[in-house]
Amino acid sequence: SVLLPDGSPDVHYRTASGGQKLRNIMLDSNIELYGPYGRILLNCGGGGTCATCMVEVLEGKELLNPRTDKEKEKLKRKPKNWRLACQTVVGEADSTGVVVIQQLPEWKGHEWKYEKVDESEESS
């Protein structure tokens, strides 16, 4: 949720296989998921009980599984596009597409303005 000096968001692109939890994709790609909750006792480690891995889905929600019961409980007063990364499965094994997320959505101090990227350009 950091802005660069020119005012654009600090965007990071990663490629992953479908069928994985968003939490695992982020951690395996060295994306800081928990921010200030990164220490071992401040998050539940993927159990869906603490909600510290909350993200906002800006694009690609059609590639994600429906909200789980744990998400429905933890996010009942949050916008529909907010998810728990530990409960969110991205696509199937053979899925292709782009999912854009905002980390720590409760802390963001700006609205997203980013240019869409052509998938074929990003893979090269």
Secondary structure as UniProt FT lines:
FT   TURN            5..6
FT   TURN            18..19
FT   STRAND          20..21
FT   HELIX           22..28
FT   TURN            29..30
FT   HELIX           35..37
FT   HELIX           40..42
FT   TURN            52..53
FT   STRAND          54..59
FT   HELIX           61..63
FT   HELIX           69..74
FT   TURN            75..77
FT   TURN            80..81
FT   STRAND          82..84
FT   TURN            85..87
FT   STRAND          89..90
FT   TURN            93..94
FT   STRAND          100..103
FT   HELIX           105..107
FT   HELIX           119..123
//
